[in-house]
Amino acid sequence: MALRSFSDNDKALILSPERAVNLHDGLFELRCSAEDIATAVQEEAPASEIRSLVEELVGIARRVEELR
């Protein structure tokens, strides 16, 4: 991954196709995990279940962050 300057104000992030796919997949996982938490809260799931879903969300976020 690299930043390349095109002008004083514009920058581009260059990702390999594999990293771009991994980032896209990771963001999809994050959204799905957040939706699972929202559903659990709406359905008044037990706190332990919500805590487990939040831990999963944090794990996914950390994994996606490592794609840098």
C-alpha positions as CSV (number, residue, x, y, z in Angstrom):
1,M,0.0,0.0,0.0
2,A,1.4,3.4,-0.9
3,L,0.3,7.0,-1.1
4,R,1.2,8.7,-4.3
5,S,1.0,12.5,-4.8
6,F,-0.8,13.7,-7.9
7,S,-0.9,17.4,-7.0
8,D,-0.6,19.4,-3.8
9,N,-4.1,18.6,-2.7
10,D,-4.8,15.2,-4.3
11,K,-3.4,11.8,-3.1
12,A,-4.2,8.3,-4.2
13,L,-4.0,5.1,-2.2
14,I,-2.6,2.3,-4.3
15,L,-3.8,-1.2,-3.2
16,S,-3.0,-4.5,-4.9
17,P,-6.1,-6.3,-6.2
18,E,-5.8,-8.9,-3.4
19,R,-5.7,-6.2,-0.7
20,A,-8.6,-4.3,-2.2
21,V,-10.7,-7.5,-2.1
22,N,-9.6,-8.2,1.4
23,L,-10.5,-4.7,2.5
24,H,-13.9,-4.9,0.8
25,D,-14.6,-8.3,2.4
26,G,-13.5,-7.0,5.8
27,L,-15.8,-3.9,5.5
28,F,-18.7,-6.2,4.6
29,E,-18.0,-8.3,7.7
30,L,-17.9,-5.2,9.9
31,R,-21.3,-4.0,8.5
32,C,-22.8,-7.4,9.1
33,S,-21.4,-7.6,12.6
34,A,-22.8,-4.2,13.4
35,E,-26.2,-5.2,12.0
36,D,-26.1,-8.3,14.2
37,I,-25.5,-6.1,17.3
38,A,-28.3,-3.7,16.3
39,T,-30.7,-6.7,15.9
40,A,-29.7,-8.2,19.2
41,V,-30.3,-4.8,21.0
42,Q,-33.6,-4.3,19.2
43,E,-34.7,-7.9,20.3
44,E,-33.5,-7.2,23.8
45,A,-31.0,-10.0,23.8
46,P,-29.2,-10.8,27.0
47,A,-26.2,-8.6,27.8
48,S,-23.9,-11.6,27.5
49,E,-24.9,-12.2,23.9
50,I,-24.5,-8.5,23.0
51,R,-21.1,-8.5,24.7
52,S,-20.1,-11.5,22.6
53,L,-21.2,-9.8,19.4
54,V,-19.3,-6.7,20.4
55,E,-16.1,-8.7,21.0
56,E,-16.6,-10.3,17.6
57,L,-17.0,-6.8,16.0
58,V,-13.8,-5.6,17.7
59,G,-11.9,-8.7,16.4
60,I,-13.0,-8.1,12.9
61,A,-12.1,-4.4,13.1
62,R,-8.6,-5.2,14.3
63,R,-8.2,-7.7,11.5
64,V,-9.3,-5.2,8.9
65,E,-7.0,-2.6,10.4
66,E,-4.0,-5.0,9.8
67,L,-4.6,-4.8,6.1
68,R,-2.6,-1.6,6.0
